[in-house]
């Protein structure tokens, strides 16, 4: 592993205890709700937050957790980039190598190479105030890479961008990171950033890892309510037997035969709503009350309470046709083929 660490940080009423391994060239995204410990983990890796006695950080087999921040082989891209406003893009990138002993000419040569690599060779003499958000982000990345780090830390690197610029810069950032052979750790609140940029997701809640794996695996099989909301699924935990999962008072028929503790997940788009009980005996049918209705992309998301809490995505036309208003009682149905179960 390029990075092998146990990050233990103790604060009043909070303890982070996170084991983290990142292979050479791998990008790992830390995800979690506010207060989960993501930023604390990043600061600990950078040397900006002290570790407890049982914590450690190893890069390429060497312990670095006792070194001060400026002596660690770590590069960091901050959320607001923190470029020096009085320096040109070239001198911003050259700043790190100069601080580590490189001569002015050598530092500027390396900076010019890195600016060319991120497509900004023609903006070398421009100051940060004249750069667009996407250009500033690329200068910040080049500056982080200029110190030749073995660990690259990205703290919400796209958060300062507008939606249009974010789309463009996201794909470019992944491309620019492909040539980096060290470990990369990304902190983000945006699931799309994580899914596009990362090779592996590590989800933390209350200072502990609750799920990790490739993005597609985490998205398909969430294990906490936070992850389910992140990837847009309804999620329940129950007990499976003979092709059904008992969740409270409900029995969910699923497409997978399981026995024992299990999760049940289905998309809000798989939920059908009815004003009266539908004809026949469809599986996975229950009554619920509408708690709220809101726009969700091109559709409408309906919040439901009853034997379970659920979300349903329906068209605006369905809202009008069924008169889906807050407080109304409806029947809820999900096809067994669209209800997926997996071991808890």
C-alpha positions as a Markdown table, in Angstrom:
| # | Residue | x | y | z |
|---|---|---|---|---|
| 1 | Unk | 0.0 | 0.0 | 0.0 |
| 2 | Unk | 1.1 | 3.5 | -0.7 |
| 3 | Unk | -0.9 | 4.7 | 2.3 |
| 4 | Unk | -1.4 | 2.6 | 5.4 |
| 5 | Unk | -2.9 | 4.5 | 8.3 |
| 6 | Unk | -5.0 | 4.3 | 11.5 |
| 7 | Unk | -6.4 | 7.7 | 12.1 |
| 8 | Unk | -7.3 | 8.1 | 15.8 |
| 9 | Unk | -8.3 | 11.6 | 16.8 |
| 10 | Unk | -10.0 | 12.3 | 20.2 |
| 11 | Unk | -12.0 | 15.4 | 20.9 |
| 12 | Unk | -14.7 | 16.2 | 23.5 |
| 13 | Unk | -17.8 | 14.1 | 22.7 |
| 14 | Unk | -16.2 | 12.8 | 19.5 |
| 15 | Unk | -13.6 | 10.1 | 18.5 |
| 16 | Unk | -12.4 | 9.3 | 15.0 |
| 17 | Unk | -11.1 | 5.8 | 14.6 |
| 18 | Unk | -10.5 | 5.1 | 10.9 |
| 19 | Unk | -8.2 | 2.5 | 9.3 |
| 20 | Unk | -7.3 | 3.6 | 5.8 |
| 21 | Unk | -5.3 | 1.8 | 3.1 |
| 22 | Unk | -4.8 | 3.3 | -0.4 |
| 23 | Unk | -2.9 | 1.5 | -3.2 |
| 24 | Unk | -0.4 | 3.4 | -5.5 |
| 25 | Unk | -2.4 | 5.3 | -8.1 |
| 26 | Unk | -5.7 | 4.6 | -6.3 |
| 27 | Unk | -8.3 | 7.4 | -5.6 |
| 28 | Unk | -10.3 | 6.8 | -2.4 |
| 29 | Unk | -13.3 | 9.1 | -1.6 |
| 30 | Unk | -14.3 | 9.7 | 2.1 |
| 31 | Unk | -18.1 | 10.2 | 2.3 |
| 32 | Unk | -20.3 | 10.8 | 5.3 |
| 33 | Unk | -22.8 | 13.2 | 6.8 |
| 34 | Unk | -21.8 | 16.4 | 8.4 |
| 35 | Unk | -19.9 | 15.7 | 11.6 |
| 36 | Unk | -18.9 | 12.2 | 10.6 |
| 37 | Unk | -15.1 | 13.0 | 10.7 |
| 38 | Unk | -14.2 | 13.4 | 7.0 |
| 39 | Unk | -12.4 | 16.7 | 7.4 |
| 40 | Unk | -10.8 | 15.6 | 10.7 |
| 41 | Unk | -9.4 | 12.6 | 8.8 |
| 42 | Unk | -8.0 | 14.8 | 6.1 |
| 43 | Unk | -6.4 | 17.2 | 8.6 |
| 44 | Unk | -4.9 | 14.3 | 10.4 |
| 45 | Unk | -3.3 | 13.0 | 7.2 |
| 46 | Unk | -2.0 | 16.4 | 6.4 |
| 47 | Unk | -0.5 | 16.9 | 9.9 |
| 48 | Unk | -2.9 | 19.6 | 10.9 |
| 49 | Unk | -4.7 | 17.6 | 13.6 |
| 50 | Unk | -2.7 | 15.5 | 16.1 |
| 51 | Unk | -3.2 | 11.7 | 16.3 |
| 52 | Unk | -3.8 | 9.9 | 19.6 |
| 53 | Unk | -1.1 | 7.5 | 20.8 |
| 54 | Unk | -2.6 | 4.5 | 19.0 |
| 55 | Unk | -2.8 | 6.3 | 15.6 |
| 56 | Unk | -0.2 | 6.1 | 12.8 |
| 57 | Unk | 0.4 | 7.1 | 9.2 |
| 58 | Unk | 2.7 | 5.2 | 6.9 |
| 59 | Unk | 3.6 | 6.3 | 3.3 |
| 60 | Unk | 5.4 | 3.8 | 1.2 |
| 61 | Unk | 6.3 | 1.9 | 4.3 |
| 62 | Unk | 7.7 | 4.9 | 6.2 |
| 63 | Unk | 6.1 | 6.3 | 9.3 |
| 64 | Unk | 5.3 | 10.0 | 8.8 |
| 65 | Unk | 2.9 | 10.8 | 11.6 |
| 66 | Unk | 5.5 | 12.3 | 13.9 |
| 67 | Unk | 6.8 | 14.7 | 11.2 |
| 68 | Unk | 5.5 | 18.3 | 11.1 |
| 69 | Unk | 3.1 | 19.0 | 8.3 |
| 70 | Unk | 5.7 | 20.8 | 6.2 |
| 71 | Unk | 8.0 | 17.8 | 6.2 |
| 72 | Unk | 5.5 | 15.3 | 5.1 |
| 73 | Unk | 5.4 | 14.2 | 1.4 |
| 74 | Unk | 1.8 | 15.4 | 1.1 |
| 75 | Unk | 0.1 | 17.8 | -1.3 |
| 76 | Unk | -3.3 | 19.3 | -0.6 |
| 77 | Unk | -6.0 | 21.0 | -2.7 |
| 78 | Unk | -8.2 | 23.1 | -0.4 |
| 79 | Unk | -11.8 | 23.7 | -0.9 |
| 80 | Unk | -11.2 | 27.5 | -1.6 |
| 81 | Unk | -7.9 | 26.7 | -3.3 |
| 82 | Unk | -6.0 | 29.4 | -1.2 |
| 83 | Unk | -3.9 | 30.6 | -4.1 |
| 84 | Unk | -1.6 | 33.5 | -3.3 |
| 85 | Unk | -3.3 | 36.5 | -4.9 |
| 86 | Unk | -0.1 | 38.5 | -5.5 |
| 87 | Unk | 1.7 | 35.7 | -7.3 |
| 88 | Unk | 1.2 | 34.5 | -10.9 |
| 89 | Unk | -0.1 | 31.1 | -11.6 |
| 90 | Unk | 3.5 | 30.0 | -12.4 |
| 91 | Unk | 4.9 | 31.3 | -9.1 |
| 92 | Unk | 2.0 | 29.8 | -7.2 |
| 93 | Unk | 3.0 | 26.4 | -8.5 |
| 94 | Unk | 6.7 | 27.1 | -8.0 |
| 95 | Unk | 6.2 | 28.1 | -4.4 |
| 96 | Unk | 6.2 | 24.6 | -2.9 |
| 97 | Unk | 9.5 | 23.4 | -4.6 |
| 98 | Unk | 11.1 | 26.8 | -3.6 |
| 99 | Unk | 10.2 | 26.2 | 0.0 |
| 100 | Unk | 11.7 | 22.7 | -0.2 |
| 101 | Unk | 15.1 | 24.0 | -1.4 |
| 102 | Unk | 14.8 | 24.0 | -5.2 |
| 103 | Unk | 16.5 | 26.9 | -7.0 |
| 104 | Unk | 14.2 | 29.5 | -8.7 |
| 105 | Unk | 14.9 | 28.4 | -12.2 |
| 106 | Unk | 14.4 | 24.7 | -11.4 |
| 107 | Unk | 11.1 | 25.4 | -9.5 |
| 108 | Unk | 9.8 | 27.5 | -12.3 |
| 109 | Unk | 10.7 | 24.9 | -14.9 |
| 110 | Unk | 8.8 | 22.2 | -12.9 |
| 111 | Unk | 5.9 | 24.6 | -12.5 |
| 112 | Unk | 5.7 | 25.3 | -16.2 |
| 113 | Unk | 5.6 | 21.5 | -16.9 |
| 114 | Unk | 2.8 | 21.1 | -14.5 |
| 115 | Unk | 0.8 | 24.0 | -15.8 |
| 116 | Unk | 1.2 | 22.5 | -19.3 |
| 117 | Unk | 0.0 | 19.2 | -18.0 |
| 118 | Unk | -3.2 | 20.7 | -16.7 |
| 119 | Unk | -3.7 | 22.7 | -19.9 |
| 120 | Unk | -2.8 | 26.2 | -18.5 |
| 121 | Unk | 0.6 | 26.8 | -20.1 |
| 122 | Unk | -0.7 | 30.0 | -21.7 |
| 123 | Unk | -1.9 | 31.4 | -18.4 |
| 124 | Unk | 1.4 | 31.1 | -16.5 |
| 125 | Unk | 1.7 | 34.8 | -16.0 |
| 126 | Unk | -1.9 | 35.4 | -14.9 |
| 127 | Unk | -2.7 | 36.1 | -11.3 |
| 128 | Unk | -5.5 | 34.2 | -9.5 |
| 129 | Unk | -8.0 | 37.1 | -9.6 |
| 130 | Unk | -8.0 | 36.9 | -13.4 |
| 131 | Unk | -8.7 | 33.1 | -13.5 |
| 132 | Unk | -12.0 | 31.3 | -13.8 |
| 133 | Unk | -13.1 | 28.9 | -11.0 |
| 134 | Unk | -12.1 | 25.9 | -13.1 |
| 135 | Unk | -8.7 | 27.4 | -14.0 |
| 136 | Unk | -8.0 | 28.3 | -10.4 |
| 137 | Unk | -8.8 | 24.7 | -9.4 |
| 138 | Unk | -6.3 | 23.4 | -11.9 |
| 139 | Unk | -3.6 | 25.8 | -10.7 |
| 140 | Unk | -4.3 | 24.5 | -7.1 |
| 141 | Unk | -3.9 | 20.9 | -8.3 |
| 142 | Unk | -0.6 | 21.7 | -10.1 |
| 143 | Unk | 0.6 | 23.5 | -7.0 |
| 144 | Unk | -0.2 | 20.4 | -4.8 |
| 145 | Unk | 1.6 | 18.1 | -7.3 |
| 146 | Unk | 4.7 | 20.4 | -7.5 |
| 147 | Unk | 6.0 | 19.1 | -4.2 |
| 148 | Unk | 6.1 | 15.6 | -5.7 |
| 149 | Unk | 3.9 | 14.2 | -2.9 |
| 150 | Unk | 3.3 | 10.5 | -2.2 |
| 151 | Unk | -0.1 | 11.4 | -0.8 |
| 152 | Unk | -2.5 | 13.9 | -2.5 |
| 153 | Unk | -5.4 | 15.3 | -0.4 |
| 154 | Unk | -8.4 | 16.8 | -2.1 |
| 155 | Unk | -10.8 | 18.7 | 0.2 |
| 156 | Unk | -14.1 | 19.3 | -1.6 |
| 157 | Unk | -12.1 | 20.3 | -4.8 |
| 158 | Unk | -15.2 | 21.1 | -6.9 |
| 159 | Unk | -17.4 | 22.7 | -4.2 |
| 160 | Unk | -16.5 | 26.3 | -5.2 |
| 161 | Unk | -17.6 | 25.8 | -8.8 |
| 162 | Unk | -21.0 | 26.6 | -10.4 |
| 163 | Unk | -22.9 | 23.7 | -11.8 |
| 164 | Unk | -21.9 | 24.1 | -15.5 |
| 165 | Unk | -18.2 | 24.5 | -14.6 |
| 166 | Unk | -18.3 | 21.6 | -12.2 |
| 167 | Unk | -19.4 | 19.2 | -14.9 |
| 168 | Unk | -16.5 | 20.2 | -17.1 |
| 169 | Unk | -13.8 | 20.3 | -14.4 |
| 170 | Unk | -14.9 | 17.0 | -12.9 |
| 171 | Unk | -14.0 | 15.0 | -16.0 |
| 172 | Unk | -10.8 | 17.0 | -16.4 |
| 173 | Unk | -9.8 | 16.4 | -12.8 |
| 174 | Unk | -10.1 | 12.6 | -13.2 |
| 175 | Unk | -7.9 | 12.8 | -16.3 |
| 176 | Unk | -5.2 | 14.9 | -14.6 |
| 177 | Unk | -5.1 | 12.5 | -11.6 |
| 178 | Unk | -4.4 | 9.5 | -13.8 |
| 179 | Unk | -0.7 | 10.3 | -14.1 |
| 180 | Unk | -0.3 | 10.5 | -10.3 |
| 181 | Unk | 1.2 | 7.2 | -8.9 |
| 182 | Unk | 0.8 | 8.0 | -5.2 |
| 183 | Unk | -2.2 | 7.7 | -3.0 |
| 184 | Unk | -5.1 | 10.1 | -3.4 |
| 185 | Unk | -7.8 | 10.8 | -0.7 |
| 186 | Unk | -10.8 | 12.9 | -1.7 |
| 187 | Unk | -13.4 | 14.3 | 0.7 |
| 188 | Unk | -16.7 | 15.3 | -0.8 |
| 189 | Unk | -20.4 | 15.8 | 0.0 |
| 190 | Unk | -21.4 | 15.2 | -3.6 |
| 191 | Unk | -22.1 | 11.6 | -4.5 |
| 192 | Unk | -21.6 | 12.2 | -8.2 |
| 193 | Unk | -18.1 | 13.6 | -7.6 |
| 194 | Unk | -17.3 | 10.5 | -5.6 |
| 195 | Unk | -18.8 | 8.1 | -8.1 |
| 196 | Unk | -16.9 | 9.7 | -11.1 |
| 197 | Unk | -13.6 | 10.5 | -9.5 |
| 198 | Unk | -13.0 | 7.6 | -7.0 |
| 199 | Unk | -11.9 | 4.0 | -7.5 |
| 200 | Unk | -13.2 | 3.2 | -4.0 |
| 201 | Unk | -15.6 | 4.7 | -1.5 |
| 202 | Unk | -15.1 | 4.7 | 2.3 |
| 203 | Unk | -18.3 | 5.9 | 4.1 |
| 204 | Unk | -17.9 | 7.0 | 7.7 |
| 205 | Unk | -20.5 | 7.9 | 10.3 |
| 206 | Unk | -19.8 | 9.1 | 13.8 |
| 207 | Unk | -16.1 | 8.6 | 13.3 |
| 208 | Unk | -16.3 | 4.9 | 12.1 |
| 209 | Unk | -16.3 | 3.1 | 8.8 |
| 210 | Unk | -19.8 | 1.8 | 8.0 |
| 211 | Unk | -19.3 | 0.7 | 4.4 |
| 212 | Unk | -16.6 | 0.7 | 1.8 |
| 213 | Unk | -16.1 | -0.7 | -1.7 |
| 214 | Unk | -16.2 | 0.2 | -5.4 |
| 215 | Unk | -18.7 | 2.9 | -6.2 |
| 216 | Unk | -21.0 | 0.5 | -8.2 |
| 217 | Unk | -21.1 | -2.0 | -5.3 |
| 218 | Unk | -21.8 | 0.7 | -2.7 |
| 219 | Unk | -24.5 | 2.2 | -4.8 |
| 220 | Unk | -26.2 | -1.2 | -5.5 |
| 221 | Unk | -26.1 | -2.4 | -1.9 |
| 222 | Unk | -26.2 | 0.4 | 0.7 |
| 223 | Unk | -25.9 | -0.6 | 4.3 |
| 224 | Unk | -27.1 | 2.5 | 6.2 |
| 225 | Unk | -29.8 | 5.1 | 5.7 |
| 226 | Unk | -27.2 | 7.8 | 4.9 |
| 227 | Unk | -25.8 | 5.7 | 2.0 |
| 228 | Unk | -29.3 | 4.8 | 0.8 |
| 229 | Unk | -30.2 | 8.5 | 0.6 |
| 230 | Unk | -26.9 | 9.2 | -1.0 |
| 231 | Unk | -27.6 | 6.9 | -3.9 |
| 232 | Unk | -31.3 | 7.5 | -4.0 |
| 233 | Unk | -32.8 | 4.2 | -2.7 |
| 234 | Unk | -35.4 | 3.2 | -0.1 |
| 235 | Unk | -33.6 | 0.9 | 2.4 |
| 236 | Unk | -34.9 | -1.4 | 5.2 |
| 237 | Unk | -33.4 | -4.0 | 7.5 |
| 238 | Unk | -35.3 | -7.2 | 8.4 |
| 239 | Unk | -35.2 | -10.9 | 8.5 |
| 240 | Unk | -35.4 | -13.1 | 5.4 |
| 241 | Unk | -37.0 | -16.5 | 4.8 |
| 242 | Unk | -38.3 | -18.3 | 1.8 |
| 243 | Unk | -38.0 | -15.4 | -0.6 |
| 244 | Unk | -39.5 | -12.8 | 1.7 |
| 245 | Unk | -38.1 | -10.3 | 4.1 |
| 246 | Unk | -40.1 | -9.3 | 7.2 |
| 247 | Unk | -39.7 | -5.6 | 8.0 |
| 248 | Unk | -41.8 | -4.6 | 11.0 |
| 249 | Unk | -45.4 | -5.5 | 10.1 |
| 250 | Unk | -44.6 | -5.9 | 6.4 |
| 251 | Unk | -43.5 | -8.9 | 4.4 |
| 252 | Unk | -41.5 | -7.9 | 1.3 |
| 253 | Unk | -41.4 | -10.4 | -1.6 |
| 254 | Unk | -38.0 | -10.0 | -3.4 |
| 255 | Unk | -36.2 | -11.4 | -6.4 |
| 256 | Unk | -33.5 | -13.0 | -4.3 |
| 257 | Unk | -34.0 | -16.1 | -2.0 |
| 258 | Unk | -32.3 | -15.4 | 1.4 |
| 259 | Unk | -32.4 | -16.5 | 5.0 |
| 260 | Unk | -31.4 | -14.6 | 8.0 |
| 261 | Unk | -30.7 | -10.8 | 8.6 |
| 262 | Unk | -31.1 | -9.0 | 5.3 |
| 263 | Unk | -31.5 | -5.6 | 3.7 |
| 264 | Unk | -34.3 | -4.7 | 1.3 |
| 265 | Unk | -33.7 | -1.9 | -1.2 |
| 266 | Unk | -35.7 | -0.4 | -4.1 |
| 267 | Unk | -35.7 | 2.8 | -6.1 |
| 268 | Unk | -38.3 | 5.5 | -5.5 |
| 269 | Unk | -39.1 | 5.2 | -9.2 |
| 270 | Unk | -40.2 | 1.6 | -8.6 |
| 271 | Unk | -42.9 | 2.7 | -6.2 |
| 272 | Unk | -46.5 | 2.9 | -7.6 |
| 273 | Unk | -49.2 | 4.9 | -5.8 |
| 274 | Unk | -53.0 | 4.4 | -5.9 |
| 275 | Unk | -56.0 | 6.3 | -4.5 |
| 276 | Unk | -57.8 | 3.0 | -3.7 |
| 277 | Unk | -56.6 | -0.5 | -3.2 |
| 278 | Unk | -55.6 | -1.9 | -6.7 |
| 279 | Unk | -57.4 | -4.9 | -8.2 |
| 280 | Unk | -55.9 | -8.3 | -7.7 |
| 281 | Unk | -53.4 | -9.1 | -5.0 |
| 282 | Unk | -50.1 | -7.4 | -6.0 |
| 283 | Unk | -47.1 | -8.2 | -3.8 |
| 284 | Unk | -45.5 | -5.6 | -1.6 |
| 285 | Unk | -48.7 | -3.6 | -1.0 |
| 286 | Unk | -49.5 | -1.3 | 2.0 |
| 287 | Unk | -51.3 | 1.8 | 3.0 |
| 288 | Unk | -49.4 | 5.0 | 3.8 |
| 289 | Unk | -50.0 | 8.7 | 4.4 |
| 290 | Unk | -48.3 | 11.5 | 2.3 |
| 291 | Unk | -46.0 | 13.6 | 4.5 |
| 292 | Unk | -44.8 | 15.9 | 1.8 |
| 293 | Unk | -44.4 | 16.5 | -2.0 |
| 294 | Unk | -41.5 | 18.2 | -3.7 |
| 295 | Unk | -39.9 | 18.7 | -7.1 |
| 296 | Unk | -37.1 | 16.2 | -7.8 |
| 297 | Unk | -35.5 | 16.7 | -11.2 |
| 298 | Unk | -38.1 | 16.3 | -13.8 |
| 299 | Unk | -40.4 | 14.3 | -11.5 |
| 300 | Unk | -42.0 | 14.8 | -8.1 |
| 301 | Unk | -40.8 | 13.1 | -5.0 |
| 302 | Unk | -43.6 | 12.0 | -2.5 |
| 303 | Unk | -42.6 | 11.4 | 1.1 |
| 304 | Unk | -44.7 | 8.6 | 2.7 |
| 305 | Unk | -45.2 | 7.3 | 6.2 |
| 306 | Unk | -46.9 | 4.2 | 7.4 |
| 307 | Unk | -45.6 | 0.8 | 8.4 |
| 308 | Unk | -42.3 | 2.0 | 6.8 |
| 309 | Unk | -41.1 | 5.4 | 5.6 |
| 310 | Unk | -40.6 | 5.5 | 1.9 |
| 311 | Unk | -40.0 | 7.8 | -1.1 |
| 312 | Unk | -41.9 | 7.6 | -4.4 |
| 313 | Unk | -40.9 | 9.4 | -7.6 |
| 314 | Unk | -43.9 | 10.1 | -9.9 |
| 315 | Unk | -44.7 | 12.4 | -12.8 |
| 316 | Unk | -46.3 | 15.8 | -12.3 |
| 317 | Unk | -49.3 | 14.5 | -14.2 |
| 318 | Unk | -49.7 | 11.7 | -11.7 |
| 319 | Unk | -49.7 | 14.2 | -8.9 |
| 320 | Unk | -52.6 | 16.0 | -10.5 |
| 321 | Unk | -54.5 | 12.9 | -11.5 |
| 322 | Unk | -54.2 | 11.2 | -8.1 |
| 323 | Unk | -54.5 | 14.5 | -6.2 |
| 324 | Unk | -51.4 | 13.7 | -4.2 |
| 325 | Unk | -51.5 | 16.2 | -1.4 |
| 326 | Unk | -50.0 | 16.2 | 2.1 |
| 327 | Unk | -52.1 | 14.2 | 4.6 |
| 328 | Unk | -53.8 | 12.0 | 1.9 |
| 329 | Unk | -54.0 | 8.3 | 2.4 |
| 330 | Unk | -52.7 | 6.2 | -0.5 |
| 331 | Unk | -51.9 | 2.6 | -1.4 |
| 332 | Unk | -48.3 | 1.8 | -2.1 |
| 333 | Unk | -47.0 | -1.0 | -4.2 |
| 334 | Unk | -43.6 | -2.2 | -5.4 |
| 335 | Unk | -43.0 | -5.1 | -7.7 |
| 336 | Unk | -41.0 | -8.0 | -6.3 |
| 337 | Unk | -38.8 | -8.0 | -9.4 |
| 338 | Unk | -37.7 | -4.4 | -8.5 |
| 339 | Unk | -37.2 | -5.2 | -4.8 |
| 340 | Unk | -33.7 | -6.4 | -4.1 |
| 341 | Unk | -32.5 | -8.2 | -0.9 |
| 342 | Unk | -29.0 | -8.9 | 0.3 |
| 343 | Unk | -27.4 | -10.1 | 3.5 |
| 344 | Unk | -27.2 | -7.6 | 6.4 |
